[in-house]
Amino acid sequence: MLSVADEVRDAVGAGRPVVALESTIIAHGLPRPRNLRVAAELEQAVRDEGAVPATIAVLDGRPHVGLDKQQLERVANEDGIRKLSRRDLPLAVATGASGATTVSATALLAARAGVRVFATGGLGGVHRGWTQTQDESADLGLLARTRITVVCAGVKSILDVPATLQRLETLGVSVAGFGTDRFPGFYLADSGEPVDWTLGTPGEVAAVMRAQDALEADESALIVANPVPEAEQLDPALHARVLENGLRACGEQGVSGQAVTPFLLDYLVRHTGGASLEANLAAVRGNVRLGGRIAAAWAER
């Protein structure tokens, strides 16, 4: 059922570096035709670090780990491409649907294909107002039971970051800052929260991955929190002001539950003149490059 591209399968089998990439940013995160250009740019960034890119999506009910040029174009340009979380995969497979994979679905399919490193933008987490809504991203539970290393710029800053970090601790998911003792906030280099562990090189990350396997502990993930460069982050004052206004707009317009996150992300893009999108892309580019270096260090075992 799982279709693994020949290049990806050969690299995994030979122990060469591979980096998984999600497809939601292609289908739902960027306007056309920029989305396809960015998809190609991210895959090339992985190759520039000596690794094989494995962009993941579901096409006509078949999960694909690694897309060819035509498949990538389809994800970028086809109308009706769904957004698929972990819970949606059985439904998409059974009904022959096509969709772009979110963090949870990408991590699951990557791990099934034997890919150990996954680079993305920001993770989902515990939503603001959790005590009333009980709204928590599927990313957290999936990462608690999936052995994969996720290179990300922390969690989306519109979420409850302290509660998300507490939840990750409860779930037993290892978290380390890369070159920082501060937990990044997606658009921001610093969310305002500390991290307990700091790793300074791809080799140190690979050593933690080997230790995970040697301990034979629960099959949980390692989160490598890599901050967006300060020069490319969203202006913190602008972020705080627009987010406050966006949260107020949610209340005024009756936006609640799962609709809050996409509403706020869109609100940030529109009310920062696209600056939040550029910060997002800067974070993704950095994470993809770092993911390639970590995958290369992991392959040296």
N, C-alpha and C positions, 0 to 999 in steps of 0.2 A: 504493500500500500504506500510506503514511503519511497518517493523517487529521489534518489541522490545523484547529482550530476557526476559524470565520470571523473572530472577533474577533482571534485571534492572527495569522492570515494577513494580514488587512488592516493590522494594526499593523506587522508586519515589512515588508510591501510599501511602506508609507508612511514607514518609518524612525522610527516611534514606539517608545518604550521598552517592552520585554517582558522578563519574568523567568521563567525555567523553575523549576519546583518538582518535587521527587521525590515519589513516592507511597508509598514503603516505610514512612515514618513514619505514614501514615494506616492502611495495612492491617496492619502488623506491629509498629509502635512504641508504640502507645497502646491502651488498652482502649476498648471501646464504652461509651457514645456519645461519650466525650470526643474520640475521634479525628476524628469528623466536625466537631465544633465547632472543633477546632484547624485542620483543613483550611480551613474557611471563614474563620477568623481570619487565617491566613497569606495567603490570596488577597486579603482585604480590606487587609492591611498593604501588599501590593504596590500596590493601587489607591490607597491613601492617599498613596503617593509618586509618583503620576502615571503608573504603568506598568500594563501588562496582565499578569495572571498566566497562566502556561501550565503547569498541573499535568499531568504525563505518566504514562501507564499503558498497558498493553496489554489490550484487551478483545476476547474472542472471536477472538484471533489478529490483531487490528488495532491497531498502535501509534497512540496518540492523543496529540497535543500540544495541550493545552487540553481541559478536561473541563467539561461542563455539570453542572447540579445533580444530575440523575439519575445520571449517570456517576460523579460524586464520591461519591454515596450508595452506589452499587454497590461501589466500591472499599473504602469504609469498612465496609460491612455484610455483604457476601457471603462465605459460607464457601468455603474452597478457593482463595482468591486466592493465587497463588504469588508468590514473591520472585524477580524476574528481574534477573540481571546481564547484562552485555554478551554473554556466551557463550550465554545462554539465549534471546536474541531470535529467532534463526532457528527454534529448536525450538518456541517459543511460537506464532510465526506459522504454521508448517507444520501444527501440531496443533490450532490454534484455541483455544489456552489463554488464560486471563486472568491477569494478574499485575501487581503493583506494581513499579515500576522502582527499582533501586538507583542509586547515584551514577554508575557507569559506563554503565549503560543510559540513564539520564536525560540525561547529557551528550551521548552519541552521538545520541539522537533529537532533542534540542534543536538541536544543531548542524546536523543534516540539515534541520531546519525553518527554519534561518536565525536562530535565537535565540542571541544572543551571551553573555547573562548568566544564570547559574544560581546560585541560593542554596540552601544545604543546611546540615546540622548539622556533622558531622565526617566527614572522609575516611577511607577505609581506608588501609592502608599495609603495611609490613613487620611481620610478626608476631614476637613474642618467640620465641626459640629457632629463628630462621630457619636457622641453620647445620645444624640437624638436620632440620627439616621442609620447608625451601624454600617456606614458605607466604607468599605476597605477594598483596595485594588486586589485583583486576583494575582498580581505579580508576587505579593508577599508570600502567600501560601504555596505557590508553585516553587519559588526559590527555596523554601524551607525543605523541599523534598527532591531537589534536582541538583546534581553535581555539575555545576557549570560556573565559570568565572565571568562575571558581568562587569564590563568597564562602562561606567556611566558618570554623568555629572550630578550625582546625588538623586534626589527625588524632586518632582516638580514643586516649585516654590509656592504654588497656590494651595498646597496641601498642608496638613498639620505635621511639620517636620519632626518636632520632638516626639510626638506620639508614634510616628512611623519608625523612628530609631528605637524606641522602646519596644515596639511590636517585633522588629527584626531581632532584637536581643531575645525576646521571649521565644521566638521561633527557632533560635539557634543558628541564625544566618550570620556568618562572619563579615565584618565591615572594616575596611581600612582606607584611610586617605592616601592618595598617591602624591607624595611630596608635600603634604599638608596635614596639620593636626586639626583642621576645621572641616566640617562636613559641607560640601558645596550645595548650592541651591538652584541647580539647573541653569537658569538665566544669570545667576549670581555666583561669584567665586566662593562666597561664604554665606551659608544659611543662618549663621549665628549660633550654630550648635557645634560642639567639639566631637572629635572621634578619638577612641581610645588607642588606636593603632595607626602607625604611619609606615608606609613602605616607600622606598626611594628609587628602586630600579625594577625593570621587568624581571631580572633574575630573582629578586626577592619575592616578587609575586609568584613566580614559578615554584620557588621553594615552599611557599605556603600551600600551593596546589598539591605538591608532592606529599607534604605533611598531612593534608586532608586524606589522601589515599592511604598513607601508611598507618594512620590512626584507625582506619576502618570504622569511622564514626558514621552518624546518619548522613544520608545522601543530600546534604544541603549545599547551597551556593556560597561563593566568595564574591562579595561586592567590592570592587576597586573604584573608589570615589575620586574621580579626576576632575578638578575644578576647571571651568572655562577660564582662559587667561583674563586677568583683570582689565586689560586694555580692550577686550572684546565682550565683556559682560554688559548686561543691561544696566543703565545708570540706576543705582540702588534707590535714590530718592524718587525717580520716575516710577520705578517698579512698585514701591510702597504706595505711592499716590494712586496709580492706576488700579492696583489690586484692591485697595480700599474702596475705590469707586465701583469696581466690578462686583465686589461682594455686596455692596449696597444695591446695585442694579439687580442682582440675583433675587434679593428679598423683594424688591419692588415689582419685579416681573413674575414672581412666583416660580422661579427656576429652582429645582431641588433634585436630590438624589443623583443618579448617574448623569443627569444633564448639566450639573454644575461645572464639572471639569472642562468639557468642550466649550461651554459658554464662556468661562473665564479665559481659556487659552485664546479663543477668538477675540474676546474683548481686549486682551493685552496686545494682540497683533494690531488691531484697529486703532487703539488709543495710544500706542507708542510709535505710530507711523511705521510699523514693520520692524522696529528695532528689536523687539522680543524674538521675532523669527530669525533675525541675523545672529543674535546671541545663541539661540538654539542650534543653528547650523555650525557656529564656531565651536560649540561644545561637542557636537557630533563628530566633526572633523578631527578634533583632538583625541576623542575617545577611540575613533577608528584607527588612527595612527598608533596610539598606545596599545590597542588591542593586537595589532600586527606584531609589535615588538614583544608583547607578552607571549603570544602564540609561538614566536620564534624561540624565545627562551625556554618555553615549555617543551618544545620539540628537541631541545638539546639534552634531555634527560638520558 
